């Protein structure tokens, strides 16, 4: 799935990446209809160019694989670049270890889970005596189950309920609507992963000598002093690799001229594979994409591979180093659920019963046979 973020950047990475660029340049360079006609390519030319584009991309993929192998050999680590979280890890990340309620519900102890992060926000932003206290005092939680598949399904369902509750909250200094939207997205997110933490490493020093810069006349006799000078070191360079070099190389497979491909990872992950930080975001009513919620939601549907813009209100700090979003899942399941994003975004403001119907529809497809185990279960409703 590392190709997910690369598609929109292909055409901008090099001078010509596809037939679309041909037509684009034709339109830019044409001053009138006659010149446009002269620039039209026949079918044979287009076919030949498509072969060239295909060869270029295959070459870039081969170079990418070679760089990754080289980095693994240097670091002496041959683990896969990504580690998929199992159900136990996902349950812990979303809901934490505390499943028995809290002894002191007025000041919850944060165990690092998404659930307790949300609870802490509610206590911080809403005054005592409000509906937040009544909601939290119910100790609404997924039904206990030793089957992690069932428990994870229940957690997602509670997140769907929780988003409905949060949407009813109001605060002048906090955007509860945005928080509710992201919690709603968590309800439709199934897969999470973390990048393998490779060791930082460096290549052996590459030495450039005088005789490497210019080729001496092979017929000219040189004395020992001149020969010694030709062997003198002009430049020594060591190539250093960070622990995220492999991920950056996988994302930027379509361009091989970037010295540090990992440098742009944080930008490319915003929204596409990493949700904004709940604790550090939503300090104002603004949204990405010109500040309006409608523009933001439309861009998610139209261009899910585009990174979300930063702003004073939204932070993408990721202390957990865990990644996974509904947008990525919609790409992974695009054949089974081709209109995933349109449906989920389309019901974001609907009532719980309407959202629940879509929730069950998507879970049935994604969970497959495991869905039979949960379809008869019920939850404590908010």
N, C-alpha and C positions, 0 to 999 in steps of 0.2 A: 503493500500500500504506500510505499514511499514515492510512487509515481503520482500520487494524488495531487500534491502541491505543484508539481512541475509543469503540468499541462498548459496553464495559462501563461507561463513564462517562456515557453519554447520559442515563440516567434520573436520575442524581444532579445533573446540571448545572442543571436547571431544575425548576420545580414539577411539570410534567407533560410527559413525553417519549413516552409510549406507553400502550397499553391495559393493560400490566402495572401501571402506576402507578394506573390507575383501580381495578383489583381490589385492589391493595395498600391504597389509602386506604379502600376499602369495608370491608375486613377490620378496619382499625384503628379506624374510626369506628362500627362496628356493635356494639351492646351485646347484641343478641339476634338470633335467627333472623328475627323479624318485621321489624326495622329493616333487616337485610341484604336481605330481599326487596324492601323499598320502594326501596332504592338501586340495584337492578338496572336496567341500561340496555337498552332495546330495540335491535333491529338498526339502525334508522334513526339513533338517537343515536350508536351506535358508529361507523357509517359516516361521519357528519358529523365526529365527532372525529378519525377517521383522516385525513380530508381536511385538517383543521386542522394535524395533526402533520406531514403531508407538506408542506404549504405552509411551515410553520415551518422545516423542514429545507432546503427549496429556498432559502428566503430566507437562511439561514445560509451556505449554500454560495456564493450570489451575493455576499454581503458578504465572505466569505473571499477569493474571486477578486479582488474590487475592492481589498481591502487589499493583496494580493500585488502586483497591478499598480501600485498607488501606491508601494509600497516599491521595486519595481524601477525605476520612473521616477526616484525620488529618488536611488537609488544608481547610476543609469545603467548597470545590469547586467541583462541579460535572459536569462541562462543558466538552464537548468532547475534546480530546487532540489536535485536529487540527481544524482550522477554514478555510474553503474554501473561497477564495476571490470572490466576485461577479464581474459582468462585469464592474460596475462603478469603483471599486477599481483597477481592472486590467488596465483599460484605463488610470486612473490617474498615476499608477506606470510606465506604458510604455511611455505615451505621455505627462503627466502633465496636468495642468489646462489651459495653455496658448495655445489657438487654433487660435488666431488672428494674429500670427506673432509677431515680436519684433520691438519696436521703435528704438532700437539701435542694429542692427544685428551684429555689430563688437564685442560686448561684451554681450553675452546672459546671462540672469539671471537664474541661476540654480534653478529649482523648485523641485529637487529631483527625477526627472523622468529619465528613461533610455535614452530617446531622448535627453534631455539636457546634460546628461553625455557624450553622443557621440559628441554632438555639441561642448562642452567645449574641448574635446580631439582634435577635428579637428582644432579649433582655436589655441590651444596651440602648436600643432605639425607642422601645415602647415603655411607657411608664407603668408602674405597678397598679393593679386594679383594673387593667384593661383586659380585653379578650385574650391577650397573649397568656396571662396567668391561667385563665380558665382552660385554654387549649393545652398548655404544658402540664397542668395538674392532672389531666386525663391519662398522662403517660402513654399516649398513643404510640404503639410500636408494632412491628410485624409479629404475627403469631410465631411462637417458638416452633422450630422444626429442625430436626437433625439433618434433613435433606437440604443441602446448600442451594440446590437449584430452586427449590420451592421458596426458601428464605430470600434468595436474591430477587425472585419474582415479586415477593411481598414487599420488599424494600422499595423497588421501583414503583409499585402501586401506591405506597404511602407517600413517596415523593410527589406523585401526581396529586394526591389529596392535599399535601402540604403546600403545593403551589397555589391551590385554590384559596387556602387560608391566608397565605402571605399577600395575595393580591388584594385582600380586603383591608390590609394594614395601610396606614398613612403616616407620613412624617415629612416635615418641611425640609429637613436636612439629609434625607436619605431616599433613594429611588427604590421603593419596595416593588414597584412594577417590574423593574429590571431584574431584581432578585428572584421574583416569582417566575419570570421567563426562563432564567438559567436553571432553576430547580425543576421546572417543567421539562427542560431539555434533558436533565439527568434522568428523568423518568423514562425517556426513550433512548437511553444510551446503554449498550450491552457489552461492549468490548473495551478493555483498558490494557495499556502496556507501559512498560518503562524501557528506556534505552540501556543496553548493557554498558556498564562503567569500565571501559577499557583504560589501561594505564597510559599516561602520557609517555611518549617515546620519541626517539630521534634516530635519524639515519646516520650511517657512518659518514665521516667528513668526505666531501667531494673536493678534490684538489685540482686547481687549474694552473698549469705551468706555462711558461713563456712559449715553449715549443708547441703547446696546444693551441695557442692563439694564431700563430703564423707557421706555415710549413717551410722549413729551411730547404734550400736547394740540395737535393739528395746527391748531386754530383759534386758539390763543393766540399772540399776538405776543411774541417774545422779542428782547432786545437782543443786540448783538454779544458782550458780555461773557458773558451766559448761554449763548449758542450756543458760545462757545469752551470754556466749562466742560463742556458736554455732550459735546464732542469729546475731552475729556481721557481718556487711557489709564488704565484701572482695572487691567487684568491683561494680561500678555503671556505666552503659553505656546508652547513649542517641543516638538514630539513627536519623541523620539529612538528610533531603531530599531537593534537589535543585529544582528550578522551571522547570528544564528539565528532572527530574528523570523519568517521565512517558514516554516521548519520547524515552529516552535511554533504558528503560525496554522493550518497544515495539520492538525496533530494535534488541535488544539482547535477544529476547524471548527464543532462543534455548540454552542459557547457564545461569545458575542460581547461579554461584559462583563469579560473579563480584560485588564488593562492590559499585562502582559508575559507573553504566552503561552509564550515560550521559557523562562520561569523553572522550569517543571515538566518540561522535557525530560529532564533527567538522571534523574529518578525514573521517568518513563514508559519509558525505554530499558532499564532494568535487566532483563536476562534476555530481554526480548521481542525486541530488535534488537541487543543487545550482551551478549556473554558476560562473566563476571567476569575481572578481571586474573589471569593465572596466577601471576605473580611476587608480587603483593601480597595474595593470598587464601590460604584454606585453612590458616590458622595454628592452627586447632583442629579438633576432630572435629565441630563443630556444622554444621548445614545451615540454609538458610532455612526458614521456615514451622515454627515451634516446635522447631527444632533437629534434626529427624529426617529422614533420607534418604527414608524411605517417604512422609512427608507432602509433601516437596518434589517427588518424582517424580509423585505423584498430582495435585498442583496444576498441574504442567506439562501434564498430559493434559487435566484438566477445565477449566482456565482459562488457556490459553496466552497470552492477551492481558494477563494481570495482571502488573504489575511484581514482581520478586523483592524481598523485604524485605532491608534492609541489616543488617549485624551486625558484631561485632568481627573476624570471621574472613574476611568476603567483601568485596572491594573492586571497584568498577566503573570504576576509573580507565582511561581509554582514550586513551593517548598517540598511537596510530596514527590516531585519528579515522576508523576504518573500522568499519562496522556490517554485521551479517548473522548470522543464527542459524538453527538448524534449525526453531525455532518459527515464524519468519517464512516460511521456505520451505514449511512445512506449510500455511500459509495461501495462499501463492501457487499451490501445486499441489493445493489441496484437492479439485478436481474429478477430477483424474487419480489422486490418491492420497488418498482421503477418510479413511483410518485411519492416516496416516503416523505421528503421534506415539504412538498406542497401540502400534503394532508396534515402533517403535524403542525406546521405554521398556520394552516387554514383554520385549525380548531383551537388555537392558543388562547382565544378569548371566550370560548364556549363554556357552557356549564360542565360540571363534573361528569354527568351521565353521558354527554356527547363525547367528551375526551376519553372516558373509560371504554367506550365502544371501539374507538380507534386503537387505544392501548391494547385491548384484547386481540384485535385483528393483527397488529404487528407482532405481538408476543407469540401468537399461534404460528406465524410464519418463521420467525427467528428461532424459537425454541424447538420447533418440530415435534417429535414424539414426547419430549419432556413436558409439553404443554398439557398433555392428558393428565399429568399428575397434579396440576394446579387449577384446572378449570372449575373444580367443585369447591375450592377453598373460599372462605370469606374472611374479611378483615374487619377490625373495629373501625368504623367510619368517623371522620372528623365532623 
